[in-house]
Amino acid sequence: MLILMLCIVVFSGAVLCAQSAINGRLGAQVGVLESAWLTFTLGAMISFLYAFFFEPQHAMSLFNAPRWQLTGAFFGVTYMLVIVFAMPRIGTAAATVAVISGQLLMSLLIDNFGWLNNPVIALTGSRYAAMALLAIALYLIYRSNTRQKPA
């Protein structure tokens, strides 16, 4: 089951990258805010339909959930606006590796300190190595981008 879940998550990462590249192109053509608006409008409609027809009842609603948990929505908006703006300017690979680098760094901090009510998973040598290797990957991709001549 763990292998299947990892495969699904890797696939969703590929879809997220494709979505970012598509939205970056759309944002360059019609505007960053318009592209983000389209994404969030369609996402809201699909989420509403899914919740209305398929979602089971939960003990809590958005109205009585802890307020700090609602801040995740603002982070999604920030991500969307930044990626739509950055993707056409720095390229798909650099933007994707930069996002993954930020995700890895924050996830390691959350794990290490148990922030946001998550279990504590200490930083180990292999986790430090993963951070270093991803930083090297970001540097190499960025460096290869700066060596390319604009078309």
DSSP file (Angstrom, degrees, kcal/mol; ACC not computed):
  #  RESIDUE AA STRUCTURE BP1 BP2  ACC     N-H-->O    O-->H-N    N-H-->O    O-->H-N    TCO  KAPPA ALPHA  PHI   PSI    X-CA   Y-CA   Z-CA
    1    1 A M     >        0   0    0      0, 0.0     4,-2.4     0, 0.0     5,-0.2   0.000 360.0 360.0 360.0 -37.1    0.0    0.0    0.0
    2    2 A L  H  >  +     0   0    0      2,-0.2     4,-2.5     1,-0.2     5,-0.2   0.905 360.0  50.7 -63.0 -41.4    2.9    2.4    0.8
    3    3 A I  H  > S+     0   0    0      2,-0.2     4,-2.3     1,-0.2    -1,-0.2   0.922 110.6  49.2 -62.6 -44.2    4.4    1.9   -2.7
    4    4 A L  H  > S+     0   0    0      2,-0.2     4,-2.3     1,-0.2    -2,-0.2   0.924 111.3  49.3 -60.9 -44.8    1.0    2.6   -4.3
    5    5 A M  H  X S+     0   0    0     -4,-2.4     4,-2.3     1,-0.2    -2,-0.2   0.908 110.6  50.2 -62.9 -41.9    0.6    5.8   -2.2
    6    6 A L  H  X S+     0   0    0     -4,-2.5     4,-2.6     1,-0.2    -1,-0.2   0.898 110.0  50.9 -62.7 -40.0    4.1    7.0   -3.1
    7    7 A C  H  X S+     0   0    0     -4,-2.3     4,-2.4     2,-0.2    -2,-0.2   0.903 110.2  49.4 -63.8 -40.9    3.3    6.4   -6.8
    8    8 A I  H  X S+     0   0    0     -4,-2.3     4,-2.3     2,-0.2    -2,-0.2   0.902 112.0  48.3 -64.5 -41.0    0.1    8.4   -6.6
    9    9 A V  H  X S+     0   0    0     -4,-2.3     4,-2.0     2,-0.2    -2,-0.2   0.905 110.9  50.2 -67.7 -41.0    2.0   11.2   -4.8
   10   10 A V  H  X S+     0   0    0     -4,-2.6     4,-2.0     2,-0.2    -2,-0.2   0.923 111.2  50.1 -61.5 -43.1    4.7   11.2   -7.5
   11   11 A F  H  X S+     0   0    0     -4,-2.4     4,-2.4     1,-0.2    -2,-0.2   0.912 108.8  51.2 -61.0 -42.4    2.0   11.3  -10.2
   12   12 A S  H  X S+     0   0    0     -4,-2.3     4,-2.5     1,-0.2    -1,-0.2   0.853 107.3  54.1 -66.3 -31.9    0.3   14.3   -8.4
   13   13 A G  H  X S+     0   0    0     -4,-2.0     4,-2.1     2,-0.2    -1,-0.2   0.895 108.3  49.2 -64.8 -39.8    3.7   16.0   -8.3
   14   14 A A  H  X S+     0   0    0     -4,-2.0     4,-2.3     2,-0.2    -2,-0.2   0.905 112.0  48.3 -64.4 -41.5    4.0   15.5  -12.1
   15   15 A V  H  X S+     0   0    0     -4,-2.4     4,-2.9     2,-0.2    -2,-0.2   0.899 109.5  53.0 -65.4 -40.4    0.5   16.9  -12.6
   16   16 A L  H  X S+     0   0    0     -4,-2.5     4,-2.4     2,-0.2    -2,-0.2   0.900 109.4  49.0 -61.7 -41.2    1.3   19.9  -10.3
   17   17 A C  H  X S+     0   0    0     -4,-2.1     4,-2.4     2,-0.2    -2,-0.2   0.928 112.4  47.2 -64.3 -45.1    4.4   20.7  -12.5
   18   18 A A  H  X S+     0   0    0     -4,-2.3     4,-2.6     1,-0.2    -2,-0.2   0.917 112.2  50.6 -62.2 -42.5    2.3   20.4  -15.7
   19   19 A Q  H  X S+     0   0    0     -4,-2.9     4,-3.0     1,-0.2     5,-0.2   0.902 110.0  50.2 -61.8 -41.1   -0.4   22.6  -14.2
   20   20 A S  H  X S+     0   0    0     -4,-2.4     4,-2.4     2,-0.2    -1,-0.2   0.909 111.4  47.8 -63.8 -42.5    2.2   25.2  -13.1
   21   21 A A  H  X S+     0   0    0     -4,-2.4     4,-1.9     2,-0.2    -2,-0.2   0.914 114.7  46.2 -64.6 -42.8    3.7   25.3  -16.6
   22   22 A I  H  X S+     0   0    0     -4,-2.6     4,-2.6     2,-0.2    -2,-0.2   0.939 114.7  46.3 -65.2 -47.2    0.3   25.6  -18.2
   23   23 A N  H  X S+     0   0    0     -4,-3.0     4,-3.1     1,-0.2    -2,-0.2   0.849 109.1  56.5 -66.1 -32.8   -0.8   28.3  -15.7
   24   24 A G  H  X S+     0   0    0     -4,-2.4     4,-1.8    -5,-0.2    -1,-0.2   0.921 110.2  44.1 -62.3 -43.7    2.5   30.1  -16.2
   25   25 A R  H  X S+     0   0    0     -4,-1.9     4,-1.3     2,-0.2    -2,-0.2   0.918 115.2  48.4 -65.8 -43.9    1.9   30.3  -20.0
   26   26 A L  H  X>S+     0   0    0     -4,-2.6     4,-3.2     1,-0.2     5,-0.6   0.923 110.5  51.7 -62.4 -43.4   -1.7   31.4  -19.4
   27   27 A G  H  X5S+     0   0    0     -4,-3.1     4,-1.6     1,-0.2    -1,-0.2   0.864 107.4  52.5 -61.8 -36.7   -0.6   34.0  -16.9
   28   28 A A  H  <5S+     0   0    0     -4,-1.8    -1,-0.2    -5,-0.2    -2,-0.2   0.803 117.2  39.9 -68.0 -27.8    1.9   35.4  -19.4
   29   29 A Q  H  <5S+     0   0    0     -4,-1.3    -2,-0.2    -3,-0.4    -1,-0.2   0.881 134.6  14.2 -87.9 -43.3   -0.9   35.7  -22.0
   30   30 A V  H  <5S-     0   0    0     -4,-3.2    -3,-0.2     1,-0.2    -2,-0.2   0.577 116.9 -83.6-113.6 -12.5   -3.9   36.9  -19.9
   31   31 A G     X< -     0   0    0     -4,-1.6     4,-2.1    -5,-0.6    -1,-0.2  -0.171  30.9 -98.0 117.8 147.6   -2.4   38.1  -16.6
   32   32 A V  H  > S+     0   0    0      1,-0.2     4,-2.5     2,-0.2     5,-0.2   0.938 120.3  45.9 -63.1 -49.9   -1.3   36.5  -13.4
   33   33 A L  H  > S+     0   0    0      1,-0.2     4,-2.7     2,-0.2    -1,-0.2   0.876 111.9  51.5 -65.6 -37.4   -4.5   37.4  -11.5
   34   34 A E  H  > S+     0   0    0      2,-0.2     4,-2.4     1,-0.2    -1,-0.2   0.916 111.2  47.7 -65.3 -42.3   -6.8   36.2  -14.3
   35   35 A S  H  X S+     0   0    0     -4,-2.1     4,-2.2     2,-0.2    -2,-0.2   0.924 114.2  46.5 -63.6 -44.6   -5.0   32.9  -14.5
   36   36 A A  H  X S+     0   0    0     -4,-2.5     4,-2.7     1,-0.2     5,-0.2   0.902 110.6  53.7 -64.0 -40.7   -5.1   32.4  -10.7
   37   37 A W  H  X S+     0   0    0     -4,-2.7     4,-2.6     1,-0.2     5,-0.2   0.927 108.6  49.0 -59.4 -45.7   -8.8   33.4  -10.7
   38   38 A L  H  X S+     0   0    0     -4,-2.4     4,-2.5     1,-0.2     5,-0.3   0.932 112.0  48.7 -60.1 -46.4   -9.6   30.8  -13.3
   39   39 A T  H  X S+     0   0    0     -4,-2.2     4,-2.4     1,-0.2    -2,-0.2   0.929 115.5  42.8 -60.0 -47.0   -7.8   28.1  -11.3
   40   40 A F  H  X S+     0   0    0     -4,-2.7     4,-2.4     2,-0.2    -1,-0.2   0.850 113.1  52.3 -72.3 -33.2   -9.4   28.9   -8.0
   41   41 A T  H  X S+     0   0    0     -4,-2.6     4,-2.3    -5,-0.2    -2,-0.2   0.955 114.4  41.5 -66.2 -49.4  -12.9   29.3   -9.6
   42   42 A L  H  X S+     0   0    0     -4,-2.5     4,-2.6    -5,-0.2     5,-0.2   0.910 115.3  51.7 -64.5 -40.3  -12.8   25.9  -11.3
   43   43 A G  H  X S+     0   0    0     -4,-2.4     4,-2.6    -5,-0.3    -1,-0.2   0.898 109.8  49.5 -61.8 -40.4  -11.2   24.4   -8.2
   44   44 A A  H  X S+     0   0    0     -4,-2.4     4,-2.5     2,-0.2    -1,-0.2   0.911 111.7  48.6 -65.0 -42.2  -14.0   25.8   -6.0
   45   45 A M  H  X S+     0   0    0     -4,-2.3     4,-2.4     2,-0.2    -2,-0.2   0.936 114.4  44.4 -64.8 -45.5  -16.7   24.5   -8.3
   46   46 A I  H  X S+     0   0    0     -4,-2.6     4,-2.5     1,-0.2    -2,-0.2   0.912 114.5  49.6 -66.3 -41.7  -15.2   21.0   -8.5
   47   47 A S  H  X S+     0   0    0     -4,-2.6     4,-2.9    -5,-0.2     5,-0.2   0.904 110.5  50.7 -63.0 -41.2  -14.6   20.9   -4.7
   48   48 A F  H  X S+     0   0    0     -4,-2.5     4,-2.8     2,-0.2    -2,-0.2   0.937 111.5  47.1 -62.2 -46.6  -18.1   22.0   -4.0
   49   49 A L  H  X S+     0   0    0     -4,-2.4     4,-2.2     2,-0.2     5,-0.3   0.916 113.9  48.0 -62.8 -42.5  -19.6   19.3   -6.3
   50   50 A Y  H  X>S+     0   0    0     -4,-2.5     4,-3.0     1,-0.2     5,-1.3   0.944 114.8  45.4 -61.8 -47.9  -17.4   16.6   -4.7
   51   51 A A  H  <5S+     0   0    0     -4,-2.9     4,-0.3     3,-0.2    -2,-0.2   0.895 113.8  49.9 -63.5 -39.8  -18.2   17.7   -1.2
   52   52 A F  H  <5S+     0   0    0     -4,-2.8    -1,-0.2    -5,-0.2    -2,-0.2   0.892 124.6  25.6 -67.2 -40.6  -21.9   18.0   -2.0
   53   53 A F  H  <5S+     0   0    0     -4,-2.2    -2,-0.2    -5,-0.2    -3,-0.2   0.762 136.1  15.9 -98.4 -27.1  -22.2   14.5   -3.6
   54   54 A F  T  <5S+     0   0    0     -4,-3.0    -3,-0.2    -5,-0.3    -2,-0.1   0.679  87.1 104.5-124.9 -23.1  -19.5   12.4   -2.1
   55   55 A E      < -     0   0    0     -5,-1.3     3,-0.1    -4,-0.3     2,-0.0  -0.459  62.4-133.7 -72.3 128.7  -17.9   13.8    1.0
   56   56 A P        -     0   0    0      0, 0.0     2,-0.1     0, 0.0    -2,-0.1  -0.329  36.0 -83.9 -72.8 164.0  -19.0   12.0    4.3
   57   57 A Q        -     0   0    0      2,-0.0     2,-0.3    -2,-0.0     3,-0.0  -0.379  45.1-153.9 -66.7 144.3  -20.0   14.1    7.3
   58   58 A H        -     0   0    0      2,-0.2    -1,-0.0    -3,-0.1    -3,-0.0  -0.835  24.4-120.0-118.8 159.7  -17.2   15.3    9.5
   59   59 A A  S    S+     0   0    0     -2,-0.3     2,-0.3     2,-0.0    -1,-0.1   0.772  97.5  42.0 -68.5 -25.1  -17.3   16.2   13.2
   60   60 A M        -     0   0    0      3,-0.0     2,-0.2     2,-0.0    -2,-0.2  -0.857  68.0-154.3-123.5 154.7  -16.2   19.8   12.5
   61   61 A S    >>  -     0   0    0     -2,-0.3     3,-1.0     1,-0.0     4,-0.7  -0.712  39.7 -98.6-116.6 174.5  -17.1   22.4    9.9
   62   62 A L  T 34 S+     0   0    0      1,-0.2     3,-0.3    -2,-0.2     8,-0.1   0.778 121.0  61.6 -62.2 -24.7  -15.1   25.3    8.5
   63   63 A F  T 34 S+     0   0    0      1,-0.2    -1,-0.2     4,-0.0     4,-0.1   0.741 114.5  29.8 -77.5 -22.5  -17.1   27.5   10.9
   64   64 A N  T <4 S+     0   0    0     -3,-1.0    -1,-0.2     2,-0.1    -2,-0.2   0.261  91.3 114.5-121.4  13.9  -15.8   25.8   14.0
   65   65 A A  S  < S-     0   0    0     -4,-0.7     5,-0.1    -3,-0.3    -3,-0.0  -0.506  84.7 -84.6 -74.3 151.0  -12.3   24.6   12.9
   66   66 A P    >>  -     0   0    0      0, 0.0     3,-1.4     0, 0.0     4,-0.6  -0.348  38.3-127.8 -56.5 135.4   -9.4   26.2   14.6
   67   67 A R  G >4 S+     0   0    0      1,-0.3     3,-1.2     2,-0.2     4,-0.5   0.826 105.0  62.5 -58.8 -35.5   -8.6   29.5   12.8
   68   68 A W  G >4 S+     0   0    0      1,-0.3     3,-0.9     2,-0.2    -1,-0.3   0.812  97.2  59.4 -63.5 -27.2   -4.9   28.7   12.3
   69   69 A Q  G X4 S+     0   0    0     -3,-1.4     3,-0.8     1,-0.2    -1,-0.3   0.736  96.4  61.7 -72.1 -21.4   -5.9   25.7   10.1
   70   70 A L  G X< S+     0   0    0     -3,-1.2     3,-1.3    -4,-0.6     4,-0.5   0.631  83.0  80.0 -78.4 -13.1   -7.8   28.0    7.7
   71   71 A T  G X> S+     0   0    0     -3,-0.9     4,-1.5    -4,-0.5     3,-0.6   0.709  72.6  79.2 -68.1 -18.2   -4.5   29.8    6.9
   72   72 A G  H <> S+     0   0    0     -3,-0.8     4,-1.8     1,-0.2    -1,-0.3   0.830  85.3  60.9 -57.4 -31.9   -3.6   27.0    4.5
   73   73 A A  H <> S+     0   0    0     -3,-1.3     4,-1.8     1,-0.2    -1,-0.2   0.889 102.1  51.1 -63.3 -38.7   -6.0   28.6    2.0
   74   74 A F  H <> S+     0   0    0     -3,-0.6     4,-2.4    -4,-0.5    -1,-0.2   0.870 106.9  54.0 -66.3 -35.6   -3.9   31.8    2.0
   75   75 A F  H  X S+     0   0    0     -4,-1.5     4,-2.7     1,-0.2    -1,-0.2   0.884 105.9  53.3 -65.6 -37.1   -0.7   29.7    1.4
   76   76 A G  H  X S+     0   0    0     -4,-1.8     4,-2.4     2,-0.2    -2,-0.2   0.906 109.6  47.7 -62.9 -41.7   -2.4   28.1   -1.7
   77   77 A V  H  X S+     0   0    0     -4,-1.8     4,-2.5     2,-0.2     5,-0.2   0.923 111.7  50.2 -64.8 -44.3   -3.2   31.6   -3.1
   78   78 A T  H  X S+     0   0    0     -4,-2.4     4,-2.5     1,-0.2     5,-0.2   0.934 111.1  49.0 -59.5 -46.8    0.4   32.8   -2.5
   79   79 A Y  H  X S+     0   0    0     -4,-2.7     4,-2.8     1,-0.2     5,-0.3   0.940 111.7  49.1 -57.7 -48.7    1.8   29.7   -4.2
   80   80 A M  H  X S+     0   0    0     -4,-2.4     4,-2.3     1,-0.2     5,-0.2   0.924 113.0  45.7 -60.9 -46.8   -0.5   30.1   -7.2
   81   81 A L  H  X S+     0   0    0     -4,-2.5     4,-1.8     1,-0.2    -1,-0.2   0.918 115.6  46.4 -64.6 -43.3    0.3   33.8   -7.7
   82   82 A V  H  X S+     0   0    0     -4,-2.5     4,-2.9    -5,-0.2     5,-0.2   0.929 114.2  46.6 -65.3 -45.1    4.1   33.3   -7.3
   83   83 A I  H  X S+     0   0    0     -4,-2.8     4,-2.6    -5,-0.2    -2,-0.2   0.891 111.4  50.8 -69.0 -38.5    4.3   30.2   -9.6
   84   84 A V  H  < S+     0   0    0     -4,-2.3    -1,-0.2    -5,-0.3    -2,-0.2   0.879 116.6  42.6 -65.3 -36.2    2.2   31.8  -12.4
   85   85 A F  H  < S+     0   0    0     -4,-1.8     4,-0.4    -5,-0.2    -2,-0.2   0.908 121.1  39.4 -72.6 -43.4    4.5   34.9  -12.2
   86   86 A A  H >X>S+     0   0    0     -4,-2.9     4,-2.6    -5,-0.2     3,-1.1   0.852  98.0  73.7 -80.2 -36.5    7.8   33.0  -12.0
   87   87 A M  H 3X5S+     0   0    0     -4,-2.6     4,-1.8     1,-0.3    -1,-0.2   0.877 100.2  42.4 -52.2 -50.6    7.3   30.1  -14.3
   88   88 A P  H 345S+     0   0    0      0, 0.0    -1,-0.3     0, 0.0    -2,-0.1   0.749 118.5  48.3 -70.5 -18.1    7.6   32.0  -17.6
   89   89 A R  H <45S+     0   0    0     -3,-1.1    -2,-0.2    -4,-0.4    -3,-0.1   0.839 126.3  19.9 -90.1 -35.8   10.5   34.0  -16.3
   90   90 A I  H  <5S-     0   0    0     -4,-2.6     4,-0.4     1,-0.2    -3,-0.2   0.512 109.7-111.4-114.3  -6.6   12.8   31.3  -14.8
   91   91 A G     X< -     0   0    0     -4,-1.8     4,-2.1    -5,-0.5     5,-0.2   0.006  28.0 -81.9  94.4 159.1   11.5   28.2  -16.6
   92   92 A T  H  > S+     0   0    0      2,-0.2     4,-2.6     1,-0.2     5,-0.2   0.919 123.1  48.2 -65.6 -46.9    9.7   25.1  -15.5
   93   93 A A  H  > S+     0   0    0      2,-0.2     4,-2.8     1,-0.2     5,-0.3   0.942 114.2  44.7 -64.0 -48.1   12.6   23.2  -14.2
   94   94 A A  H  > S+     0   0    0     -4,-0.4     4,-2.3     1,-0.2    -1,-0.2   0.922 116.0  47.0 -63.7 -43.3   14.1   26.0  -12.1
   95   95 A A  H  X S+     0   0    0     -4,-2.1     4,-2.3     2,-0.2    -1,-0.2   0.914 114.0  47.8 -64.1 -42.0   10.6   26.9  -10.7
   96   96 A T  H  X S+     0   0    0     -4,-2.6     4,-2.7    -5,-0.2    -2,-0.2   0.932 113.6  45.5 -66.7 -45.9    9.8   23.3   -9.9
   97   97 A V  H  X S+     0   0    0     -4,-2.8     4,-2.5    -5,-0.2    -1,-0.2   0.875 112.3  52.7 -66.7 -35.2   13.1   22.6   -8.2
   98   98 A A  H  X S+     0   0    0     -4,-2.3     4,-2.2    -5,-0.3    -1,-0.2   0.918 111.1  46.8 -64.2 -42.2   12.8   25.8   -6.2
   99   99 A V  H  X S+     0   0    0     -4,-2.3     4,-2.6     2,-0.2    -2,-0.2   0.933 113.0  48.5 -63.7 -45.8    9.3   24.9   -5.1
  100  100 A I  H  X S+     0   0    0     -4,-2.7     4,-3.0     1,-0.2    -2,-0.2   0.884 109.4  53.9 -62.7 -37.8   10.4   21.4   -4.1
  101  101 A S  H  X S+     0   0    0     -4,-2.5     4,-2.6     2,-0.2    -1,-0.2   0.929 110.4  45.9 -61.9 -45.1   13.4   22.9   -2.2
  102  102 A G  H  X S+     0   0    0     -4,-2.2     4,-2.4     2,-0.2     5,-0.2   0.898 113.5  49.7 -63.4 -40.1   11.1   25.1   -0.2
  103  103 A Q  H  X S+     0   0    0     -4,-2.6     4,-2.7     2,-0.2    -2,-0.2   0.919 112.0  47.8 -64.5 -43.6    8.8   22.2    0.4
  104  104 A L  H  X S+     0   0    0     -4,-3.0     4,-2.5     2,-0.2     5,-0.2   0.940 112.4  48.5 -64.1 -46.5   11.6   20.0    1.6
  105  105 A L  H  X S+     0   0    0     -4,-2.6     4,-2.0     1,-0.2    -2,-0.2   0.947 115.9  42.8 -59.7 -49.2   13.1   22.6    3.9
  106  106 A M  H  X S+     0   0    0     -4,-2.4     4,-2.8     1,-0.2    -1,-0.2   0.893 113.1  52.5 -66.5 -38.4    9.8   23.4    5.5
  107  107 A S  H  X S+     0   0    0     -4,-2.7     4,-2.7    -5,-0.2    -1,-0.2   0.891 109.2  49.9 -65.3 -37.5    8.8   19.7    5.7
  108  108 A L  H  X S+     0   0    0     -4,-2.5     4,-2.8    -5,-0.2    -1,-0.2   0.891 112.2  47.7 -67.2 -38.1   12.1   18.9    7.5
  109  109 A L  H  X S+     0   0    0     -4,-2.0     4,-2.4    -5,-0.2     6,-0.4   0.922 112.5  48.8 -66.0 -43.6   11.5   21.7    9.9
  110  110 A I  H  X>S+     0   0    0     -4,-2.8     4,-1.4     1,-0.2     5,-0.9   0.932 115.6  44.4 -61.3 -45.5    7.9   20.6   10.6
  111  111 A D  H  <5S+     0   0    0     -4,-2.7    10,-2.5    -5,-0.2    -2,-0.2   0.945 114.1  48.8 -62.8 -48.5    9.1   17.0   11.1
  112  112 A N  H  <5S+     0   0    0     -4,-2.8    -2,-0.2     1,-0.2    -1,-0.2   0.883 123.8  29.6 -62.8 -40.9   12.1   18.0   13.3
  113  113 A F  H  <5S-     0   0    0     -4,-2.4    -1,-0.2    -5,-0.2    -2,-0.2   0.506 101.0-124.8 -99.6  -5.2   10.1   20.3   15.6
  114  114 A G  T >X5 +     0   0    0     -4,-1.4     3,-0.7     5,-0.3     4,-0.6   0.793  46.0 177.0  67.6  27.2    6.7   18.6   15.4
  115  115 A W  G >4< +     0   0    0     -5,-0.9     3,-1.1    -6,-0.4    -1,-0.1  -0.194  57.4  25.6 -62.1 156.9    5.1   21.9   14.3
  116  116 A L  G 34 S-     0   0    0      1,-0.3    -1,-0.2     2,-0.0    -2,-0.1   0.791 134.1 -64.8  59.8  33.4    1.4   22.0   13.5
  117  117 A N  G <4 S+     0   0    0     -3,-0.7    -1,-0.3     1,-0.2    -2,-0.2   0.793  97.0 142.7  64.1  31.8    0.7   19.0   15.7
  118  118 A N    <<  -     0   0    0     -3,-1.1    -1,-0.2    -4,-0.6     3,-0.0  -0.688  58.4 -93.8 -98.9 156.2    2.7   16.6   13.6
  119  119 A P        -     0   0    0      0, 0.0     2,-0.4     0, 0.0    -5,-0.3  -0.355  44.2-107.1 -66.9 149.0    4.8   13.8   15.0
  120  120 A V        +     0   0    0     -7,-0.1     2,-0.4    -6,-0.1    -8,-0.2  -0.651  37.4 176.6 -80.9 126.7    8.5   14.6   15.6
  121  121 A I        -     0   0    0    -10,-2.5    -7,-0.1    -2,-0.4     3,-0.1  -0.953  28.6-130.8-129.6 110.7   10.9   13.0   13.2
  122  122 A A        -     0   0    0     -2,-0.4     2,-0.3     1,-0.1   -10,-0.1  -0.154  21.0-102.8 -66.1 151.4   14.5   14.1   13.9
  123  123 A L        -     0   0    0    -11,-0.1     2,-0.2     4,-0.1    -1,-0.1  -0.575  47.1-176.4 -69.2 131.9   16.9   15.5   11.3
  124  124 A T     >  -     0   0    0     -2,-0.3     4,-2.3    -3,-0.1     3,-0.3  -0.717  42.3 -93.8-123.0 174.8   19.4   12.8   10.4
  125  125 A G  H  > S+     0   0    0     -2,-0.2     4,-2.5     1,-0.2     5,-0.2   0.881 124.3  53.2 -57.6 -40.2   22.4   12.6    8.1
  126  126 A S  H  > S+     0   0    0      2,-0.2     4,-2.0     1,-0.2    -1,-0.2   0.844 108.2  50.5 -67.6 -32.2   20.4   11.3    5.2
  127  127 A R  H  > S+     0   0    0     -3,-0.3     4,-2.1     2,-0.2    -1,-0.2   0.898 110.6  48.9 -71.7 -40.0   17.9   14.2    5.6
  128  128 A Y  H  X S+     0   0    0     -4,-2.3     4,-2.4     1,-0.2    -2,-0.2   0.911 111.2  51.2 -61.7 -41.2   20.8   16.7    5.6
  129  129 A A  H  X S+     0   0    0     -4,-2.5     4,-2.9     1,-0.2     5,-0.2   0.900 107.1  52.9 -63.3 -40.7   22.2   15.0    2.5
  130  130 A A  H  X S+     0   0    0     -4,-2.0     4,-2.2     1,-0.2    -1,-0.2   0.915 109.8  48.7 -60.9 -43.1   18.9   15.3    0.8
  131  131 A M  H  X S+     0   0    0     -4,-2.1     4,-2.2     2,-0.2    -2,-0.2   0.926 112.9  47.7 -61.5 -44.6   18.8   19.0    1.5
  132  132 A A  H  X S+     0   0    0     -4,-2.4     4,-2.2     1,-0.2    -2,-0.2   0.919 112.1  48.9 -64.2 -44.1   22.3   19.4    0.2
  133  133 A L  H  X S+     0   0    0     -4,-2.9     4,-2.4     1,-0.2    -1,-0.2   0.886 111.8  48.7 -64.7 -38.5   21.7   17.4   -3.0
  134  134 A L  H  X S+     0   0    0     -4,-2.2     4,-2.4    -5,-0.2    -1,-0.2   0.878 109.7  52.3 -69.2 -36.2   18.5   19.4   -3.8
  135  135 A A  H  X S+     0   0    0     -4,-2.2     4,-2.3     2,-0.2    -2,-0.2   0.898 110.3  49.0 -64.0 -39.5   20.4   22.6   -3.2
  136  136 A I  H  X S+     0   0    0     -4,-2.2     4,-2.8     2,-0.2    -2,-0.2   0.916 110.0  51.3 -64.7 -43.0   23.0   21.4   -5.7
  137  137 A A  H  X S+     0   0    0     -4,-2.4     4,-2.5     2,-0.2     5,-0.2   0.920 110.3  48.8 -60.0 -44.1   20.3   20.5   -8.2
  138  138 A L  H  X S+     0   0    0     -4,-2.4     4,-2.7     1,-0.2     5,-0.2   0.925 112.0  49.2 -62.3 -44.2   18.7   23.9   -7.9
  139  139 A Y  H  X S+     0   0    0     -4,-2.3     4,-2.9     1,-0.2    -2,-0.2   0.933 112.3  47.4 -60.4 -47.1   22.1   25.6   -8.4
  140  140 A L  H  X S+     0   0    0     -4,-2.8     4,-2.3     2,-0.2    -2,-0.2   0.892 114.2  46.3 -64.7 -40.2   22.9   23.5  -11.5
  141  141 A I  H  X S+     0   0    0     -4,-2.5     4,-1.9    -5,-0.2    -1,-0.2   0.932 114.3  47.7 -67.7 -44.4   19.5   24.1  -13.1
  142  142 A Y  H  X S+     0   0    0     -4,-2.7     4,-2.0    -5,-0.2    -2,-0.2   0.929 112.4  49.9 -60.5 -44.5   19.7   27.8  -12.3
  143  143 A R  H  X S+     0   0    0     -4,-2.9     4,-1.0     1,-0.2    -1,-0.2   0.896 109.5  50.4 -62.9 -40.9   23.2   28.0  -13.7
  144  144 A S  H  X S+     0   0    0     -4,-2.3     4,-0.7     1,-0.2    -1,-0.2   0.848 108.8  53.6 -67.1 -31.6   22.2   26.1  -16.9
  145  145 A N  H >< S+     0   0    0     -4,-1.9     3,-0.7     1,-0.2    -2,-0.2   0.898 106.6  51.0 -66.4 -40.2   19.3   28.6  -17.3
  146  146 A T  H 3< S+     0   0    0     -4,-2.0    -1,-0.2     1,-0.2    -2,-0.2   0.701 106.8  55.3 -74.0 -17.3   21.6   31.6  -17.1
  147  147 A R  H 3< S+     0   0    0     -4,-1.0    -1,-0.2    -5,-0.2    -2,-0.2   0.644  87.9  97.3 -86.2 -16.5   23.9   30.1  -19.8
  148  148 A Q  S << S-     0   0    0     -3,-0.7     3,-0.0    -4,-0.7    -3,-0.0  -0.486  75.7-128.1 -73.7 141.6   21.1   29.7  -22.3
  149  149 A K        -     0   0    0     -2,-0.2    -2,-0.1     1,-0.1    -1,-0.1  -0.762  31.4-106.5 -88.3 135.0   20.7   32.5  -24.9
  150  150 A P              0   0    0      0, 0.0    -1,-0.1     0, 0.0     0, 0.0  -0.298 360.0 360.0 -60.4 142.8   17.2   33.9  -25.1
  151  151 A A              0   0    0     -3,-0.0    -2,-0.0     0, 0.0    -3,-0.0   0.463 360.0 360.0 -79.2 360.0   15.3   32.9  -28.2
